[in-house]
């Protein structure tokens, strides 16, 4: 990519995410409030962190709770969905929840939102609750004392203030009733009118990707309309390294 175009895109990213400035680029507005505020430092004092035994990264399906909640997130061309479903000890379906995020939200955010909503649901119960997720990255984020994800930190706070909730990892697509139901609900949430419409700040990487695409389009336009290098242009019409 041409140096001036690359530097311009990098400067725009800094202005948007670090300097918190509103930008208008080719008549399109970029609002810094649309993006996550990157969390830094310790999420809380190390002595006040959640017991690591409450988040199990090994698949132990025998370690169930009185109530079991299965969570999932989905990202497809049509959009991004998040969901959880609640089962009792007799494997009866008790409740379910669906949320629809912006198409620009990440699958990681969708998985975390499902966990967050499940934890909020579980904290209203006195029984022992086990929350299951097929997202190792999300569970690892909850164990990270310096996680830079605001959603993960919010879940950590919820867990610290409750004592009846444990979390576990479950393998994806293994024919488990709860996991398959959560997957189905997350996929449906993308287009379902019943799903809650959620406004979740985008990850900063979304802004970087958008600005990079704009920079590439600008580079391509300059290459298409340029005067120099026309003989090369007849052979290589796409601007690329």
C-alpha beads as a LAMMPS data file, in Angstrom:
LAMMPS data file: protein, C-alpha beads

241 atoms
240 bonds

1 atom types
1 bond types

-500.0 500.0 xlo xhi
-500.0 500.0 ylo yhi
-500.0 500.0 zlo zhi

Masses

1 110.0

Atoms # bond

1 1 1 0.000 0.000 0.000
2 1 1 1.220 3.523 -0.763
3 1 1 2.882 5.076 2.270
4 1 1 0.779 8.246 2.435
5 1 1 -2.480 6.258 2.282
6 1 1 -1.269 3.801 4.914
7 1 1 -0.180 6.582 7.276
8 1 1 -3.483 8.385 6.806
9 1 1 -5.441 5.251 7.797
10 1 1 -3.251 4.705 10.861
11 1 1 -3.681 8.333 11.924
12 1 1 -7.459 8.062 11.555
13 1 1 -7.475 4.943 13.755
14 1 1 -5.521 6.738 16.489
15 1 1 -7.799 9.790 16.318
16 1 1 -10.892 7.613 16.584
17 1 1 -9.893 5.099 19.260
18 1 1 -7.282 6.876 21.368
19 1 1 -7.945 10.581 20.981
20 1 1 -11.714 9.981 20.939
21 1 1 -12.487 12.240 18.015
22 1 1 -15.474 12.169 15.692
23 1 1 -14.391 11.590 12.107
24 1 1 -16.122 12.168 8.793
25 1 1 -14.473 10.221 5.997
26 1 1 -15.971 10.567 2.543
27 1 1 -19.308 11.673 4.050
28 1 1 -19.450 8.708 6.444
29 1 1 -19.420 9.480 10.167
30 1 1 -17.269 7.568 12.651
31 1 1 -18.214 7.986 16.318
32 1 1 -15.631 6.888 18.882
33 1 1 -18.473 5.951 21.241
34 1 1 -19.382 3.158 18.814
35 1 1 -16.260 1.255 19.863
36 1 1 -15.198 -0.502 23.044
37 1 1 -13.201 1.399 25.611
38 1 1 -10.143 -0.818 25.983
39 1 1 -9.807 -2.012 29.581
40 1 1 -6.308 -1.951 31.084
41 1 1 -4.594 -3.100 34.266
42 1 1 -6.019 -5.490 36.837
43 1 1 -9.750 -6.073 36.584
44 1 1 -9.839 -6.087 40.395
45 1 1 -7.421 -6.705 43.262
46 1 1 -5.848 -10.204 42.913
47 1 1 -7.125 -11.207 46.356
48 1 1 -10.680 -10.423 45.239
49 1 1 -10.573 -12.386 42.005
50 1 1 -12.972 -15.270 41.378
51 1 1 -11.872 -18.768 42.379
52 1 1 -10.347 -20.374 39.287
53 1 1 -12.018 -23.677 40.181
54 1 1 -15.353 -22.105 39.243
55 1 1 -14.350 -21.962 35.564
56 1 1 -13.424 -25.389 34.183
57 1 1 -11.707 -25.519 30.792
58 1 1 -11.826 -29.310 30.651
59 1 1 -14.916 -31.064 29.366
60 1 1 -16.511 -32.706 32.413
61 1 1 -20.109 -33.425 31.479
62 1 1 -20.707 -35.338 34.701
63 1 1 -20.194 -32.173 36.764
64 1 1 -23.664 -30.777 36.201
65 1 1 -25.674 -28.349 38.304
66 1 1 -29.224 -28.367 39.597
67 1 1 -29.840 -25.961 36.744
68 1 1 -27.780 -26.154 33.545
69 1 1 -27.516 -23.246 31.118
70 1 1 -26.040 -23.684 27.645
71 1 1 -24.760 -20.629 25.788
72 1 1 -23.686 -19.939 22.226
73 1 1 -22.928 -17.179 19.762
74 1 1 -23.250 -17.179 15.983
75 1 1 -21.869 -14.990 13.205
76 1 1 -22.971 -15.392 9.597
77 1 1 -23.334 -13.176 6.544
78 1 1 -26.815 -12.138 7.713
79 1 1 -25.595 -10.941 11.108
80 1 1 -24.597 -11.903 14.641
81 1 1 -26.690 -13.731 17.234
82 1 1 -26.362 -14.710 20.877
83 1 1 -28.433 -17.112 22.974
84 1 1 -28.775 -19.358 25.989
85 1 1 -31.189 -22.080 27.074
86 1 1 -31.926 -23.381 30.563
87 1 1 -32.500 -27.022 31.477
88 1 1 -33.564 -28.617 34.750
89 1 1 -32.248 -31.819 36.307
90 1 1 -34.695 -33.903 34.287
91 1 1 -33.419 -32.276 31.072
92 1 1 -36.643 -30.291 30.745
93 1 1 -36.356 -26.934 28.987
94 1 1 -37.093 -24.177 31.507
95 1 1 -36.257 -20.953 29.685
96 1 1 -34.437 -19.506 26.702
97 1 1 -33.062 -16.131 25.620
98 1 1 -31.977 -14.686 22.274
99 1 1 -30.193 -11.475 21.366
100 1 1 -29.286 -9.906 18.023
101 1 1 -26.099 -7.871 17.742
102 1 1 -24.732 -5.660 14.995
103 1 1 -23.309 -7.506 11.968
104 1 1 -20.014 -5.798 12.823
105 1 1 -19.833 -7.317 16.300
106 1 1 -17.448 -10.273 16.587
107 1 1 -18.245 -13.908 17.376
108 1 1 -16.119 -13.488 20.519
109 1 1 -18.435 -10.710 21.685
110 1 1 -21.504 -12.801 20.849
111 1 1 -20.181 -15.686 22.959
112 1 1 -19.394 -13.369 25.877
113 1 1 -22.788 -11.657 25.711
114 1 1 -24.462 -15.077 25.910
115 1 1 -22.395 -15.873 29.004
116 1 1 -23.137 -12.481 30.542
117 1 1 -26.889 -12.843 30.084
118 1 1 -26.753 -16.404 31.422
119 1 1 -24.891 -15.261 34.544
120 1 1 -27.415 -12.452 35.080
121 1 1 -30.213 -15.016 34.810
122 1 1 -28.471 -17.466 37.152
123 1 1 -27.784 -14.948 39.906
124 1 1 -31.518 -14.764 40.599
125 1 1 -31.606 -18.449 41.559
126 1 1 -30.671 -20.010 44.877
127 1 1 -29.904 -23.392 43.308
128 1 1 -26.487 -24.456 42.051
129 1 1 -26.163 -23.407 38.417
130 1 1 -23.713 -24.703 35.816
131 1 1 -23.222 -22.566 32.723
132 1 1 -21.774 -24.284 29.675
133 1 1 -19.939 -22.679 26.759
134 1 1 -18.185 -24.118 23.713
135 1 1 -15.970 -21.029 23.514
136 1 1 -12.611 -21.695 25.165
137 1 1 -11.465 -18.156 24.372
138 1 1 -14.411 -16.692 26.289
139 1 1 -13.818 -18.870 29.340
140 1 1 -10.108 -18.048 29.268
141 1 1 -10.994 -14.349 29.162
142 1 1 -12.955 -14.802 32.401
143 1 1 -9.874 -16.311 34.045
144 1 1 -7.640 -13.507 32.798
145 1 1 -7.061 -11.028 35.626
146 1 1 -6.009 -8.408 33.067
147 1 1 -8.560 -9.079 30.346
148 1 1 -8.999 -6.033 28.095
149 1 1 -12.581 -7.018 27.253
150 1 1 -15.175 -4.846 29.037
151 1 1 -17.737 -7.647 28.673
152 1 1 -15.430 -10.214 30.274
153 1 1 -14.743 -7.837 33.155
154 1 1 -18.454 -7.312 33.675
155 1 1 -18.965 -11.077 33.920
156 1 1 -16.080 -11.328 36.394
157 1 1 -17.839 -8.783 38.609
158 1 1 -21.117 -10.708 38.465
159 1 1 -19.348 -13.956 39.359
160 1 1 -17.449 -12.389 42.237
161 1 1 -20.734 -11.302 43.806
162 1 1 -22.394 -14.721 43.475
163 1 1 -21.475 -18.135 44.835
164 1 1 -23.938 -20.505 43.183
165 1 1 -22.554 -20.321 39.640
166 1 1 -19.905 -22.446 37.972
167 1 1 -18.863 -22.496 34.340
168 1 1 -17.619 -25.302 32.125
169 1 1 -16.499 -26.006 28.595
170 1 1 -18.447 -28.306 26.288
171 1 1 -17.319 -29.505 22.893
172 1 1 -19.235 -28.085 19.942
173 1 1 -21.446 -30.232 17.678
174 1 1 -21.303 -33.461 19.684
175 1 1 -25.035 -34.154 19.704
176 1 1 -25.638 -32.827 23.218
177 1 1 -29.241 -31.674 23.721
178 1 1 -28.406 -28.428 25.512
179 1 1 -25.459 -27.437 23.334
180 1 1 -27.357 -28.153 20.127
181 1 1 -30.362 -26.150 21.345
182 1 1 -28.178 -23.151 22.202
183 1 1 -26.557 -23.349 18.764
184 1 1 -29.988 -23.444 17.116
185 1 1 -31.198 -20.447 19.130
186 1 1 -28.072 -18.394 18.373
187 1 1 -28.472 -19.002 14.647
188 1 1 -32.175 -18.130 14.791
189 1 1 -31.476 -14.947 16.762
190 1 1 -29.816 -13.371 13.727
191 1 1 -33.142 -13.032 11.903
192 1 1 -35.730 -13.616 14.645
193 1 1 -38.090 -10.753 15.455
194 1 1 -38.374 -12.160 18.978
195 1 1 -34.673 -11.677 19.712
196 1 1 -33.684 -8.704 21.853
197 1 1 -31.905 -6.069 19.762
198 1 1 -28.616 -5.316 21.510
199 1 1 -26.296 -2.353 21.093
200 1 1 -22.858 -3.680 21.959
201 1 1 -19.822 -1.430 21.329
202 1 1 -17.705 -2.793 18.499
203 1 1 -14.195 -4.070 19.029
204 1 1 -11.457 -1.677 17.955
205 1 1 -10.356 -4.191 15.359
206 1 1 -13.618 -3.439 13.532
207 1 1 -12.577 0.196 13.102
208 1 1 -9.129 -0.851 11.934
209 1 1 -10.641 -3.212 9.375
210 1 1 -13.044 -0.553 8.060
211 1 1 -10.292 2.031 7.713
212 1 1 -8.011 -0.489 6.043
213 1 1 -10.714 -1.317 3.489
214 1 1 -11.184 2.384 2.773
215 1 1 -7.440 2.785 2.329
216 1 1 -7.325 -0.097 -0.132
217 1 1 -10.247 1.370 -2.091
218 1 1 -8.455 4.723 -2.225
219 1 1 -5.277 3.038 -3.411
220 1 1 -7.226 1.164 -6.093
221 1 1 -8.916 4.365 -7.251
222 1 1 -5.573 6.123 -7.522
223 1 1 -4.151 3.193 -9.490
224 1 1 -7.191 3.121 -11.807
225 1 1 -7.088 6.863 -12.504
226 1 1 -3.326 7.344 -12.555
227 1 1 -1.196 8.511 -15.452
228 1 1 2.031 6.677 -14.719
229 1 1 2.500 2.929 -15.042
230 1 1 -0.250 2.402 -17.613
231 1 1 1.585 -0.420 -19.372
232 1 1 1.866 -2.222 -16.035
233 1 1 -1.787 -1.444 -15.298
234 1 1 -2.840 -3.356 -18.416
235 1 1 -1.260 -6.452 -16.863
236 1 1 -1.928 -5.865 -13.155
237 1 1 -5.208 -4.023 -12.637
238 1 1 -5.577 -4.770 -8.935
239 1 1 -3.574 -2.592 -6.567
240 1 1 -1.790 -4.955 -4.218
241 1 1 1.635 -5.731 -2.835

Bonds

1 1 1 2
2 1 2 3
3 1 3 4
4 1 4 5
5 1 5 6
6 1 6 7
7 1 7 8
8 1 8 9
9 1 9 10
10 1 10 11
11 1 11 12
12 1 12 13
13 1 13 14
14 1 14 15
15 1 15 16
16 1 16 17
17 1 17 18
18 1 18 19
19 1 19 20
20 1 20 21
21 1 21 22
22 1 22 23
23 1 23 24
24 1 24 25
25 1 25 26
26 1 26 27
27 1 27 28
28 1 28 29
29 1 29 30
30 1 30 31
31 1 31 32
32 1 32 33
33 1 33 34
34 1 34 35
35 1 35 36
36 1 36 37
37 1 37 38
38 1 38 39
39 1 39 40
40 1 40 41
41 1 41 42
42 1 42 43
43 1 43 44
44 1 44 45
45 1 45 46
46 1 46 47
47 1 47 48
48 1 48 49
49 1 49 50
50 1 50 51
51 1 51 52
52 1 52 53
53 1 53 54
54 1 54 55
55 1 55 56
56 1 56 57
57 1 57 58
58 1 58 59
59 1 59 60
60 1 60 61
61 1 61 62
62 1 62 63
63 1 63 64
64 1 64 65
65 1 65 66
66 1 66 67
67 1 67 68
68 1 68 69
69 1 69 70
70 1 70 71
71 1 71 72
72 1 72 73
73 1 73 74
74 1 74 75
75 1 75 76
76 1 76 77
77 1 77 78
78 1 78 79
79 1 79 80
80 1 80 81
81 1 81 82
82 1 82 83
83 1 83 84
84 1 84 85
85 1 85 86
86 1 86 87
87 1 87 88
88 1 88 89
89 1 89 90
90 1 90 91
91 1 91 92
92 1 92 93
93 1 93 94
94 1 94 95
95 1 95 96
96 1 96 97
97 1 97 98
98 1 98 99
99 1 99 100
100 1 100 101
101 1 101 102
102 1 102 103
103 1 103 104
104 1 104 105
105 1 105 106
106 1 106 107
107 1 107 108
108 1 108 109
109 1 109 110
110 1 110 111
111 1 111 112
112 1 112 113
113 1 113 114
114 1 114 115
115 1 115 116
116 1 116 117
117 1 117 118
118 1 118 119
119 1 119 120
120 1 120 121
121 1 121 122
122 1 122 123
123 1 123 124
124 1 124 125
125 1 125 126
126 1 126 127
127 1 127 128
128 1 128 129
129 1 129 130
130 1 130 131
131 1 131 132
132 1 132 133
133 1 133 134
134 1 134 135
135 1 135 136
136 1 136 137
137 1 137 138
138 1 138 139
139 1 139 140
140 1 140 141
141 1 141 142
142 1 142 143
143 1 143 144
144 1 144 145
145 1 145 146
146 1 146 147
147 1 147 148
148 1 148 149
149 1 149 150
150 1 150 151
151 1 151 152
152 1 152 153
153 1 153 154
154 1 154 155
155 1 155 156
156 1 156 157
157 1 157 158
158 1 158 159
159 1 159 160
160 1 160 161
161 1 161 162
162 1 162 163
163 1 163 164
164 1 164 165
165 1 165 166
166 1 166 167
167 1 167 168
168 1 168 169
169 1 169 170
170 1 170 171
171 1 171 172
172 1 172 173
173 1 173 174
174 1 174 175
175 1 175 176
176 1 176 177
177 1 177 178
178 1 178 179
179 1 179 180
180 1 180 181
181 1 181 182
182 1 182 183
183 1 183 184
184 1 184 185
185 1 185 186
186 1 186 187
187 1 187 188
188 1 188 189
189 1 189 190
190 1 190 191
191 1 191 192
192 1 192 193
193 1 193 194
194 1 194 195
195 1 195 196
196 1 196 197
197 1 197 198
198 1 198 199
199 1 199 200
200 1 200 201
201 1 201 202
202 1 202 203
203 1 203 204
204 1 204 205
205 1 205 206
206 1 206 207
207 1 207 208
208 1 208 209
209 1 209 210
210 1 210 211
211 1 211 212
212 1 212 213
213 1 213 214
214 1 214 215
215 1 215 216
216 1 216 217
217 1 217 218
218 1 218 219
219 1 219 220
220 1 220 221
221 1 221 222
222 1 222 223
223 1 223 224
224 1 224 225
225 1 225 226
226 1 226 227
227 1 227 228
228 1 228 229
229 1 229 230
230 1 230 231
231 1 231 232
232 1 232 233
233 1 233 234
234 1 234 235
235 1 235 236
236 1 236 237
237 1 237 238
238 1 238 239
239 1 239 240
240 1 240 241
